[in-house]
Amino acid sequence: MAFLISSQTMARTTEYSPEEYLKNYALSTCIAQGYQSKEVKNDAAAAASGYLEFGDYSIEAHTAVVELGKTFLDKKYGSQSGEPMTLAKCIDFVHSDELATLIRRYKGQPDN
């Protein structure tokens, strides 16, 4: 039990800005939506829940992030191996101008 408590405490020692929490949420939700593996989906969804809890952005902003992430997952990436390049899509999403614009638009806006 002590290990569980200390590991949870350690997980919270990294502090992020509100914008970074939202970007981490974006990556986590993209991965959760993009993969079929139950283990990956569950882990990514759990991470997303934590970033939602600790972040300062509105539920509306988080919903907009999920919807924008879907557009990146729908993109067709070519690969020599024939793999769908899901992780590359999610990384590109996190570094995209579209996500940066969304983050700026919702900054400081409370939930309605």
MOPAC internal coordinates of N, CA, C and O (Angstrom, degrees):
PM7 1SCF
backbone

  N    0.0000 0     0.00 0     0.00 0    0    0    0
  C    1.4441 1     0.00 0     0.00 0    1    0    0
  C    1.5296 1   110.87 1     0.00 0    2    1    0
  O    1.2310 1   120.19 1   139.65 1    3    2    1
  N    1.3155 1   117.24 1   -40.35 1    3    2    1
  C    1.4649 1   120.30 1   179.49 1    5    3    2
  C    1.5219 1   111.00 1   -62.24 1    6    5    3
  O    1.2310 1   120.55 1   142.62 1    7    6    5
  N    1.3296 1   116.56 1   -37.38 1    7    6    5
  C    1.4528 1   119.98 1   178.34 1    9    7    6
  C    1.5141 1   110.89 1   -63.83 1   10    9    7
  O    1.2310 1   120.44 1   138.11 1   11   10    9
  N    1.3091 1   116.77 1   -41.89 1   11   10    9
  C    1.4583 1   121.39 1   179.66 1   13   11   10
  C    1.5223 1   110.54 1   -61.28 1   14   13   11
  O    1.2310 1   120.18 1   134.49 1   15   14   13
  N    1.3001 1   117.27 1   -45.51 1   15   14   13
  C    1.4641 1   121.31 1  -179.75 1   17   15   14
  C    1.5190 1   110.33 1   -64.87 1   18   17   15
  O    1.2310 1   120.21 1   133.90 1   19   18   17
  N    1.3284 1   117.21 1   -46.10 1   19   18   17
  C    1.4560 1   119.28 1  -178.33 1   21   19   18
  C    1.5223 1   111.57 1   -67.58 1   22   21   19
  O    1.2310 1   119.64 1   144.71 1   23   22   21
  N    1.3193 1   118.28 1   -35.29 1   23   22   21
  C    1.4590 1   119.09 1   178.74 1   25   23   22
  C    1.5243 1   111.07 1   -69.46 1   26   25   23
  O    1.2310 1   120.00 1   146.03 1   27   26   25
  N    1.3246 1   117.61 1   -33.97 1   27   26   25
  C    1.4604 1   119.96 1   176.34 1   29   27   26
  C    1.5229 1   110.29 1   -68.31 1   30   29   27
  O    1.2310 1   120.51 1   140.09 1   31   30   29
  N    1.3151 1   116.63 1   -39.91 1   31   30   29
  C    1.4582 1   120.40 1   178.11 1   33   31   30
  C    1.5197 1   109.89 1   -63.19 1   34   33   31
  O    1.2310 1   120.45 1   136.73 1   35   34   33
  N    1.3096 1   116.74 1   -43.27 1   35   34   33
  C    1.4558 1   120.62 1   179.55 1   37   35   34
  C    1.5208 1   111.12 1   -62.09 1   38   37   35
  O    1.2310 1   120.05 1   143.61 1   39   38   37
  N    1.2964 1   117.51 1   -36.39 1   39   38   37
  C    1.4621 1   120.73 1  -178.86 1   41   39   38
  C    1.5226 1   111.49 1   -63.81 1   42   41   39
  O    1.2310 1   120.19 1   155.91 1   43   42   41
  N    1.3116 1   117.24 1   -24.09 1   43   42   41
  C    1.4598 1   121.13 1  -177.72 1   45   43   42
  C    1.5227 1   113.06 1   -97.17 1   46   45   43
  O    1.2310 1   119.67 1  -175.89 1   47   46   45
  N    1.3304 1   118.24 1     4.11 1   47   46   45
  C    1.4558 1   119.63 1  -178.00 1   49   47   46
  C    1.5221 1   112.40 1   -74.42 1   50   49   47
  O    1.2310 1   119.61 1   159.89 1   51   50   49
  N    1.3041 1   118.34 1   -20.11 1   51   50   49
  C    1.4551 1   121.22 1   177.87 1   53   51   50
  C    1.5191 1   108.88 1   -84.22 1   54   53   51
  O    1.2310 1   121.29 1   -59.99 1   55   54   53
  N    1.3042 1   115.14 1   120.01 1   55   54   53
  C    1.4620 1   120.60 1   178.27 1   57   55   54
  C    1.5224 1   109.08 1  -101.14 1   58   57   55
  O    1.2310 1   120.92 1   -44.27 1   59   58   57
  N    1.2975 1   115.85 1   135.73 1   59   58   57
  C    1.4543 1   122.29 1   177.40 1   61   59   58
  C    1.5191 1   109.33 1  -119.83 1   62   61   59
  O    1.2310 1   120.99 1   -21.63 1   63   62   61
  N    1.3091 1   115.72 1   158.37 1   63   62   61
  C    1.4639 1   120.36 1   171.94 1   65   63   62
  C    1.5253 1   107.62 1   -72.89 1   66   65   63
  O    1.2310 1   119.72 1   -17.10 1   67   66   65
  N    1.3317 1   118.14 1   162.90 1   67   66   65
  C    1.4689 1   119.69 1   176.38 1   69   67   66
  C    1.5323 1   112.35 1   -55.53 1   70   69   67
  O    1.2310 1   120.59 1   142.19 1   71   70   69
  N    1.3196 1   116.48 1   -37.81 1   71   70   69
  C    1.4658 1   120.26 1   179.48 1   73   71   70
  C    1.5331 1   111.02 1   -66.15 1   74   73   71
  O    1.2310 1   120.77 1   139.94 1   75   74   73
  N    1.3312 1   116.12 1   -40.06 1   75   74   73
  C    1.4657 1   119.72 1   179.14 1   77   75   74
  C    1.5257 1   111.42 1   -67.79 1   78   77   75
  O    1.2310 1   120.49 1   141.78 1   79   78   77
  N    1.3362 1   116.66 1   -38.22 1   79   78   77
  C    1.4637 1   118.87 1   175.79 1   81   79   78
  C    1.5295 1   110.22 1   -59.68 1   82   81   79
  O    1.2310 1   120.25 1   138.47 1   83   82   81
  N    1.3272 1   117.12 1   -41.53 1   83   82   81
  C    1.4621 1   119.80 1  -179.28 1   85   83   82
  C    1.5308 1   110.89 1   -68.89 1   86   85   83
  O    1.2310 1   120.12 1   142.37 1   87   86   85
  N    1.3307 1   117.38 1   -37.63 1   87   86   85
  C    1.4668 1   119.81 1   176.42 1   89   87   86
  C    1.5292 1   110.94 1   -65.72 1   90   89   87
  O    1.2310 1   120.37 1   140.33 1   91   90   89
  N    1.3221 1   116.89 1   -39.67 1   91   90   89
  C    1.4654 1   120.34 1   176.99 1   93   91   90
  C    1.5266 1   110.51 1   -64.55 1   94   93   91
  O    1.2310 1   120.95 1   141.66 1   95   94   93
  N    1.3230 1   115.79 1   -38.34 1   95   94   93
  C    1.4679 1   121.03 1   175.52 1   97   95   94
  C    1.5303 1   109.53 1   -61.77 1   98   97   95
  O    1.2310 1   120.83 1   137.27 1   99   98   97
  N    1.3273 1   116.01 1   -42.73 1   99   98   97
  C    1.4665 1   120.75 1   179.66 1  101   99   98
  C    1.5252 1   110.82 1   -59.62 1  102  101   99
  O    1.2310 1   120.33 1   133.13 1  103  102  101
  N    1.3182 1   116.98 1   -46.87 1  103  102  101
  C    1.4627 1   120.28 1   179.85 1  105  103  102
  C    1.5259 1   110.86 1   -63.79 1  106  105  103
  O    1.2310 1   120.61 1   135.21 1  107  106  105
  N    1.3172 1   116.45 1   -44.79 1  107  106  105
  C    1.4688 1   120.69 1  -178.17 1  109  107  106
  C    1.5242 1   112.16 1   -62.99 1  110  109  107
  O    1.2310 1   120.33 1   135.11 1  111  110  109
  N    1.3228 1   116.97 1   -44.89 1  111  110  109
  C    1.4629 1   119.21 1  -179.00 1  113  111  110
  C    1.5223 1   111.44 1   -69.93 1  114  113  111
  O    1.2310 1   120.41 1   145.65 1  115  114  113
  N    1.3134 1   116.82 1   -34.35 1  115  114  113
  C    1.4647 1   119.93 1   177.07 1  117  115  114
  C    1.5253 1   110.01 1   -62.75 1  118  117  115
  O    1.2310 1   120.56 1   134.39 1  119  118  117
  N    1.3095 1   116.53 1   -45.61 1  119  118  117
  C    1.4663 1   120.54 1   178.92 1  121  119  118
  C    1.5253 1   110.26 1   -63.93 1  122  121  119
  O    1.2310 1   120.31 1   136.60 1  123  122  121
  N    1.3244 1   117.01 1   -43.40 1  123  122  121
  C    1.4708 1   120.51 1   179.98 1  125  123  122
  C    1.5247 1   111.43 1   -60.81 1  126  125  123
  O    1.2310 1   120.42 1   142.71 1  127  126  125
  N    1.3225 1   116.80 1   -37.29 1  127  126  125
  C    1.4672 1   120.52 1   179.87 1  129  127  126
  C    1.5215 1   112.77 1   -80.13 1  130  129  127
  O    1.2310 1   120.65 1   152.33 1  131  130  129
  N    1.3224 1   116.36 1   -27.67 1  131  130  129
  C    1.4526 1   120.09 1  -171.14 1  133  131  130
  C    1.5126 1   116.48 1   -86.47 1  134  133  131
  O    1.2310 1   120.46 1   161.14 1  135  134  133
  N    1.3115 1   116.72 1   -18.86 1  135  134  133
  C    1.4657 1   120.17 1  -175.89 1  137  135  134
  C    1.5161 1   111.83 1  -111.05 1  138  137  135
  O    1.2310 1   121.03 1   -27.16 1  139  138  137
  N    1.3191 1   115.64 1   152.84 1  139  138  137
  C    1.4640 1   121.92 1   179.63 1  141  139  138
  C    1.5224 1   112.60 1   -94.30 1  142  141  139
  O    1.2310 1   119.96 1   155.31 1  143  142  141
  N    1.3162 1   117.68 1   -24.69 1  143  142  141
  C    1.4610 1   121.96 1  -177.59 1  145  143  142
  C    1.5272 1   110.50 1   -60.06 1  146  145  143
  O    1.2310 1   120.95 1   -55.04 1  147  146  145
  N    1.3200 1   115.78 1   124.96 1  147  146  145
  C    1.4648 1   120.58 1  -178.71 1  149  147  146
  C    1.5254 1   110.93 1   -59.80 1  150  149  147
  O    1.2310 1   120.30 1   139.22 1  151  150  149
  N    1.3225 1   117.03 1   -40.78 1  151  150  149
  C    1.4624 1   120.82 1  -179.41 1  153  151  150
  C    1.5308 1   110.92 1   -61.46 1  154  153  151
  O    1.2310 1   120.48 1   133.87 1  155  154  153
  N    1.3139 1   116.69 1   -46.13 1  155  154  153
  C    1.4650 1   121.21 1   180.00 1  157  155  154
  C    1.5222 1   110.19 1   -66.05 1  158  157  155
  O    1.2310 1   120.11 1   133.17 1  159  158  157
  N    1.3287 1   117.40 1   -46.83 1  159  158  157
  C    1.4654 1   121.36 1  -179.96 1  161  159  158
  C    1.5284 1   111.24 1   -58.87 1  162  161  159
  O    1.2310 1   120.36 1   133.56 1  163  162  161
  N    1.3301 1   116.92 1   -46.44 1  163  162  161
  C    1.4641 1   120.83 1  -177.89 1  165  163  162
  C    1.5223 1   111.66 1   -65.81 1  166  165  163
  O    1.2310 1   120.42 1   137.77 1  167  166  165
  N    1.3295 1   116.80 1   -42.23 1  167  166  165
  C    1.4553 1   120.40 1  -179.76 1  169  167  166
  C    1.5258 1   110.95 1   -65.89 1  170  169  167
  O    1.2310 1   120.56 1   135.07 1  171  170  169
  N    1.3217 1   116.53 1   -44.93 1  171  170  169
  C    1.4632 1   120.64 1   179.53 1  173  171  170
  C    1.5261 1   111.10 1   -65.29 1  174  173  171
  O    1.2310 1   120.09 1   140.69 1  175  174  173
  N    1.3230 1   117.43 1   -39.31 1  175  174  173
  C    1.4696 1   120.92 1   178.18 1  177  175  174
  C    1.5224 1   110.81 1   -65.86 1  178  177  175
  O    1.2310 1   120.11 1   141.74 1  179  178  177
  N    1.3301 1   117.40 1   -38.26 1  179  178  177
  C    1.4671 1   120.60 1   177.73 1  181  179  178
  C    1.5256 1   110.42 1   -64.94 1  182  181  179
  O    1.2310 1   120.53 1   138.16 1  183  182  181
  N    1.3220 1   116.59 1   -41.84 1  183  182  181
  C    1.4632 1   120.17 1   177.17 1  185  183  182
  C    1.5259 1   110.31 1   -62.41 1  186  185  183
  O    1.2310 1   120.52 1   135.43 1  187  186  185
  N    1.3208 1   116.61 1   -44.57 1  187  186  185
  C    1.4648 1   120.95 1   179.34 1  189  187  186
  C    1.5206 1   111.12 1   -58.71 1  190  189  187
  O    1.2310 1   120.26 1   138.72 1  191  190  189
  N    1.3197 1   117.10 1   -41.28 1  191  190  189
  C    1.4717 1   120.78 1   179.09 1  193  191  190
  C    1.5202 1   111.07 1   -61.26 1  194  193  191
  O    1.2310 1   120.69 1   139.15 1  195  194  193
  N    1.3227 1   116.29 1   -40.85 1  195  194  193
  C    1.4597 1   119.81 1   178.12 1  197  195  194
  C    1.5145 1   112.04 1   -64.85 1  198  197  195
  O    1.2310 1   120.42 1   136.09 1  199  198  197
  N    1.3305 1   116.79 1   -43.91 1  199  198  197
  C    1.4638 1   119.85 1   179.01 1  201  199  198
  C    1.5236 1   111.33 1   -65.11 1  202  201  199
  O    1.2310 1   120.12 1   145.06 1  203  202  201
  N    1.3022 1   117.37 1   -34.94 1  203  202  201
  C    1.4650 1   121.56 1   175.61 1  205  203  202
  C    1.5238 1   109.98 1   -64.04 1  206  205  203
  O    1.2310 1   120.77 1   135.00 1  207  206  205
  N    1.3254 1   116.13 1   -45.00 1  207  206  205
  C    1.4641 1   121.28 1  -177.96 1  209  207  206
  C    1.5270 1   112.25 1   -63.21 1  210  209  207
  O    1.2310 1   120.29 1   137.50 1  211  210  209
  N    1.3239 1   117.06 1   -42.50 1  211  210  209
  C    1.4589 1   120.18 1  -175.00 1  213  211  210
  C    1.5213 1   113.68 1   -87.10 1  214  213  211
  O    1.2310 1   119.86 1   164.65 1  215  214  213
  N    1.3120 1   117.87 1   -15.35 1  215  214  213
  C    1.4555 1   121.01 1  -177.49 1  217  215  214
  C    1.5167 1   113.11 1   -80.32 1  218  217  215
  O    1.2310 1   121.25 1   -11.94 1  219  218  217
  N    1.3244 1   115.22 1   168.06 1  219  218  217
  C    1.4646 1   121.65 1  -177.78 1  221  219  218
  C    1.5241 1   113.67 1  -108.91 1  222  221  219
  O    1.2310 1   119.71 1   178.75 1  223  222  221
  N    1.3122 1   118.16 1    -1.25 1  223  222  221
  C    1.4586 1   120.10 1  -177.66 1  225  223  222
  C    1.5258 1   110.85 1   -80.94 1  226  225  223
  O    1.2310 1   121.17 1   -24.06 1  227  226  225
  N    1.3147 1   115.36 1   155.94 1  227  226  225
  C    1.4670 1   122.07 1  -176.70 1  229  227  226
  C    1.5294 1   111.93 1   -69.70 1  230  229  227
  O    1.2310 1   121.69 1   -17.39 1  231  230  229
  N    1.3213 1   114.38 1   162.61 1  231  230  229
  C    1.4636 1   120.47 1   174.18 1  233  231  230
  C    1.5294 1   109.33 1   -61.21 1  234  233  231
  O    1.2310 1   120.68 1   142.59 1  235  234  233
  N    1.3156 1   116.30 1   -37.41 1  235  234  233
  C    1.4680 1   120.59 1   177.86 1  237  235  234
  C    1.5292 1   111.07 1   -59.59 1  238  237  235
  O    1.2310 1   120.36 1   138.91 1  239  238  237
  N    1.3262 1   116.91 1   -41.09 1  239  238  237
  C    1.4651 1   120.84 1   178.11 1  241  239  238
  C    1.5230 1   110.45 1   -64.54 1  242  241  239
  O    1.2310 1   120.57 1   136.72 1  243  242  241
  N    1.3248 1   116.51 1   -43.28 1  243  242  241
  C    1.4608 1   120.42 1   179.62 1  245  243  242
  C    1.5343 1   111.22 1   -63.81 1  246  245  243
  O    1.2310 1   120.62 1   140.71 1  247  246  245
  N    1.3112 1   116.42 1   -39.29 1  247  246  245
  C    1.4651 1   120.68 1   177.59 1  249  247  246
  C    1.5283 1   110.35 1   -63.98 1  250  249  247
  O    1.2310 1   120.56 1   138.04 1  251  250  249
  N    1.3229 1   116.54 1   -41.96 1  251  250  249
  C    1.4643 1   120.77 1   178.57 1  253  251  250
  C    1.5301 1   110.85 1   -63.48 1  254  253  251
  O    1.2310 1   120.47 1   143.30 1  255  254  253
  N    1.3246 1   116.71 1   -36.70 1  255  254  253
  C    1.4651 1   121.03 1   177.58 1  257  255  254
  C    1.5274 1   110.52 1   -62.52 1  258  257  255
  O    1.2310 1   120.35 1   134.42 1  259  258  257
  N    1.3229 1   116.93 1   -45.58 1  259  258  257
  C    1.4704 1   120.96 1   179.81 1  261  259  258
  C    1.5263 1   110.15 1   -60.12 1  262  261  259
  O    1.2310 1   120.45 1   135.05 1  263  262  261
  N    1.3218 1   116.74 1   -44.95 1  263  262  261
  C    1.4689 1   120.53 1  -179.31 1  265  263  262
  C    1.5240 1   111.31 1   -64.49 1  266  265  263
  O    1.2310 1   120.43 1   138.38 1  267  266  265
  N    1.3247 1   116.79 1   -41.62 1  267  266  265
  C    1.4617 1   119.90 1   178.23 1  269  267  266
  C    1.5270 1   110.40 1   -64.67 1  270  269  267
  O    1.2310 1   120.44 1   140.28 1  271  270  269
  N    1.3116 1   116.76 1   -39.72 1  271  270  269
  C    1.4627 1   120.45 1   177.84 1  273  271  270
  C    1.5137 1   112.44 1   -58.52 1  274  273  271
  O    1.2310 1   120.52 1   142.36 1  275  274  273
  N    1.3182 1   116.61 1   -37.64 1  275  274  273
  C    1.4697 1   120.54 1   178.40 1  277  275  274
  C    1.5229 1   111.18 1   -60.66 1  278  277  275
  O    1.2310 1   120.20 1   144.25 1  279  278  277
  N    1.3226 1   117.21 1   -35.75 1  279  278  277
  C    1.4649 1   119.62 1  -179.89 1  281  279  278
  C    1.5272 1   110.78 1   -66.88 1  282  281  279
  O    1.2310 1   120.46 1   145.96 1  283  282  281
  N    1.3242 1   116.72 1   -34.04 1  283  282  281
  C    1.4647 1   119.44 1   177.05 1  285  283  282
  C    1.5199 1   110.77 1   -71.41 1  286  285  283
  O    1.2310 1   120.13 1   140.66 1  287  286  285
  N    1.3113 1   117.36 1   -39.34 1  287  286  285
  C    1.4621 1   120.44 1   178.63 1  289  287  286
  C    1.5263 1   111.70 1   -65.95 1  290  289  287
  O    1.2310 1   120.14 1   153.24 1  291  290  289
  N    1.3216 1   117.34 1   -26.76 1  291  290  289
  C    1.4667 1   121.59 1   179.51 1  293  291  290
  C    1.5290 1   112.94 1   -77.69 1  294  293  291
  O    1.2310 1   120.20 1   166.38 1  295  294  293
  N    1.3340 1   117.22 1   -13.62 1  295  294  293
  C    1.4608 1   120.05 1  -179.40 1  297  295  294
  C    1.5209 1   110.41 1   -67.22 1  298  297  295
  O    1.2310 1   121.43 1   -32.08 1  299  298  297
  N    1.3138 1   114.86 1   147.92 1  299  298  297
  C    1.4651 1   121.07 1   178.01 1  301  299  298
  C    1.5279 1   108.57 1   -95.82 1  302  301  299
  O    1.2310 1   120.85 1   -61.98 1  303  302  301
  N    1.3106 1   115.98 1   118.02 1  303  302  301
  C    1.4565 1   122.10 1   176.25 1  305  303  302
  C    1.5201 1   107.55 1  -108.28 1  306  305  303
  O    1.2310 1   120.82 1   -46.35 1  307  306  305
  N    1.3041 1   116.04 1   133.65 1  307  306  305
  C    1.4524 1   119.62 1   175.78 1  309  307  306
  C    1.5255 1   109.94 1   -84.95 1  310  309  307
  O    1.2310 1   120.87 1   -38.20 1  311  310  309
  N    1.3060 1   115.95 1   141.80 1  311  310  309
  C    1.4637 1   119.79 1   174.84 1  313  311  310
  C    1.5182 1   108.59 1  -145.92 1  314  313  311
  O    1.2310 1   121.04 1   -36.87 1  315  314  313
  N    1.3087 1   115.61 1   143.13 1  315  314  313
  C    1.4622 1   119.91 1   179.98 1  317  315  314
  C    1.5201 1   111.12 1   -63.42 1  318  317  315
  O    1.2310 1   120.61 1   149.46 1  319  318  317
  N    1.3274 1   116.44 1   -30.54 1  319  318  317
  C    1.4666 1   120.20 1  -178.02 1  321  319  318
  C    1.5219 1   112.89 1   -81.45 1  322  321  319
  O    1.2310 1   120.56 1   165.51 1  323  322  321
  N    1.3373 1   116.53 1   -14.49 1  323  322  321
  C    1.4575 1   120.22 1  -177.84 1  325  323  322
  C    1.5205 1   113.63 1    85.05 1  326  325  323
  O    1.2310 1   120.35 1  -177.92 1  327  326  325
  N    1.3239 1   116.94 1     2.08 1  327  326  325
  C    1.4674 1   120.99 1   178.37 1  329  327  326
  C    1.5277 1   109.63 1   -71.57 1  330  329  327
  O    1.2310 1   119.72 1   -26.57 1  331  330  329
  N    1.3289 1   118.14 1   153.43 1  331  330  329
  C    1.4652 1   120.96 1  -176.58 1  333  331  330
  C    1.5268 1   114.56 1   -73.61 1  334  333  331
  O    1.2310 1   119.65 1   168.51 1  335  334  333
  N    1.3282 1   118.28 1   -11.49 1  335  334  333
  C    1.4727 1   122.33 1   177.79 1  337  335  334
  C    1.5308 1   112.35 1    62.61 1  338  337  335
  O    1.2310 1   120.62 1  -142.11 1  339  338  337
  N    1.3089 1   116.41 1    37.89 1  339  338  337
  C    1.4615 1   121.99 1  -177.52 1  341  339  338
  C    1.5181 1   112.00 1   -58.11 1  342  341  339
  O    1.2310 1   120.05 1   133.33 1  343  342  341
  N    1.3152 1   117.51 1   -46.67 1  343  342  341
  C    1.4604 1   119.73 1  -178.26 1  345  343  342
  C    1.5228 1   111.01 1   -63.97 1  346  345  343
  O    1.2310 1   120.06 1   140.09 1  347  346  345
  N    1.3200 1   117.48 1   -39.91 1  347  346  345
  C    1.4651 1   120.91 1   177.27 1  349  347  346
  C    1.5291 1   110.75 1   -61.07 1  350  349  347
  O    1.2310 1   120.52 1   139.72 1  351  350  349
  N    1.3152 1   116.61 1   -40.28 1  351  350  349
  C    1.4659 1   120.47 1   177.71 1  353  351  350
  C    1.5248 1   110.57 1   -62.01 1  354  353  351
  O    1.2310 1   120.37 1   137.40 1  355  354  353
  N    1.3237 1   116.89 1   -42.60 1  355  354  353
  C    1.4653 1   120.59 1  -178.91 1  357  355  354
  C    1.5278 1   111.25 1   -68.46 1  358  357  355
  O    1.2310 1   120.35 1   140.65 1  359  358  357
  N    1.3258 1   116.94 1   -39.35 1  359  358  357
  C    1.4686 1   120.10 1   176.99 1  361  359  358
  C    1.5202 1   109.78 1   -64.94 1  362  361  359
  O    1.2310 1   120.25 1   135.27 1  363  362  361
  N    1.3239 1   117.13 1   -44.73 1  363  362  361
  C    1.4663 1   120.49 1   177.50 1  365  363  362
  C    1.5226 1   110.90 1   -60.27 1  366  365  363
  O    1.2310 1   120.18 1   141.65 1  367  366  365
  N    1.3099 1   117.26 1   -38.35 1  367  366  365
  C    1.4646 1   122.42 1   177.79 1  369  367  366
  C    1.5221 1   110.79 1   -59.61 1  370  369  367
  O    1.2310 1   120.25 1   132.27 1  371  370  369
  N    1.3176 1   117.13 1   -47.73 1  371  370  369
  C    1.4660 1   121.22 1  -177.35 1  373  371  370
  C    1.5269 1   111.41 1   -63.26 1  374  373  371
  O    1.2310 1   120.41 1   148.66 1  375  374  373
  N    1.3245 1   116.82 1   -31.34 1  375  374  373
  C    1.4684 1   120.83 1  -178.43 1  377  375  374
  C    1.5278 1   112.81 1   -97.62 1  378  377  375
  O    1.2310 1   120.21 1  -170.12 1  379  378  377
  N    1.3137 1   117.20 1     9.88 1  379  378  377
  C    1.4671 1   120.69 1  -173.65 1  381  379  378
  C    1.5228 1   113.51 1   -79.81 1  382  381  379
  O    1.2310 1   121.72 1   -27.10 1  383  382  381
  N    1.3243 1   114.30 1   152.90 1  383  382  381
  C    1.4652 1   120.90 1   172.98 1  385  383  382
  C    1.5220 1   110.52 1   -64.01 1  386  385  383
  O    1.2310 1   120.49 1   145.79 1  387  386  385
  N    1.3235 1   116.66 1   -34.21 1  387  386  385
  C    1.4670 1   120.55 1  -179.38 1  389  387  386
  C    1.5250 1   111.34 1   -62.13 1  390  389  387
  O    1.2310 1   120.35 1   136.72 1  391  390  389
  N    1.3364 1   116.95 1   -43.28 1  391  390  389
  C    1.4650 1   119.47 1   178.26 1  393  391  390
  C    1.5225 1   110.46 1   -68.74 1  394  393  391
  O    1.2310 1   119.89 1   139.48 1  395  394  393
  N    1.3157 1   117.81 1   -40.52 1  395  394  393
  C    1.4680 1   121.01 1   178.30 1  397  395  394
  C    1.5275 1   110.68 1   -59.70 1  398  397  395
  O    1.2310 1   120.46 1   138.83 1  399  398  397
  N    1.3171 1   116.73 1   -41.17 1  399  398  397
  C    1.4685 1   121.30 1   177.98 1  401  399  398
  C    1.5211 1   110.84 1   -64.55 1  402  401  399
  O    1.2310 1   120.46 1   136.92 1  403  402  401
  N    1.3161 1   116.72 1   -43.08 1  403  402  401
  C    1.4661 1   121.20 1   178.85 1  405  403  402
  C    1.5337 1   110.39 1   -62.01 1  406  405  403
  O    1.2310 1   120.25 1   137.00 1  407  406  405
  N    1.3127 1   117.12 1   -43.00 1  407  406  405
  C    1.4653 1   121.44 1   179.82 1  409  407  406
  C    1.5248 1   110.28 1   -61.79 1  410  409  407
  O    1.2310 1   120.29 1   135.78 1  411  410  409
  N    1.3205 1   117.05 1   -44.22 1  411  410  409
  C    1.4744 1   120.04 1   178.27 1  413  411  410
  C    1.5242 1   111.31 1   -64.03 1  414  413  411
  O    1.2310 1   120.46 1   139.85 1  415  414  413
  N    1.3279 1   116.72 1   -40.15 1  415  414  413
  C    1.4676 1   121.05 1  -177.66 1  417  415  414
  C    1.5273 1   111.71 1   -62.31 1  418  417  415
  O    1.2310 1   120.02 1   141.02 1  419  418  417
  N    1.3193 1   117.57 1   -38.98 1  419  418  417
  C    1.4633 1   121.09 1  -175.65 1  421  419  418
  C    1.5305 1   113.82 1   -94.08 1  422  421  419
  O    1.2310 1   119.77 1   176.68 1  423  422  421
  N    1.3186 1   118.05 1    -3.32 1  423  422  421
  C    1.4685 1   120.47 1  -177.52 1  425  423  422
  C    1.5300 1   110.56 1   -60.21 1  426  425  423
  O    1.2310 1   121.01 1   -52.91 1  427  426  425
  N    1.3177 1   115.67 1   127.09 1  427  426  425
  C    1.4605 1   121.27 1   177.19 1  429  427  426
  C    1.5130 1   115.43 1    76.63 1  430  429  427
  O    1.2310 1   119.68 1  -177.08 1  431  430  429
  N    1.3309 1   118.22 1     2.92 1  431  430  429
  C    1.4638 1   120.53 1   179.52 1  433  431  430
  C    1.5249 1   109.73 1   -90.77 1  434  433  431
  O    1.2310 1   120.28 1   -56.74 1  435  434  433
  N    1.3125 1   117.08 1   123.26 1  435  434  433
  C    1.4678 1   120.19 1   179.50 1  437  435  434
  C    1.5266 1   111.22 1   -75.26 1  438  437  435
  O    1.2310 1   121.35 1   -14.33 1  439  438  437
  N    1.3331 1   115.03 1   165.67 1  439  438  437
  C    1.4640 1   119.77 1   173.27 1  441  439  438
  C    1.5148 1   109.50 1   -62.76 1  442  441  439
  O    1.2310 1   120.86 1   -35.62 1  443  442  441
  N    1.3205 1   115.96 1   144.38 1  443  442  441
  C    1.4756 1   120.22 1   177.65 1  445  443  442
  C    1.5029 1   110.66 1   -90.44 1  446  445  443
  O    1.2310 1   120.10 1   180.00 1  447  446  445

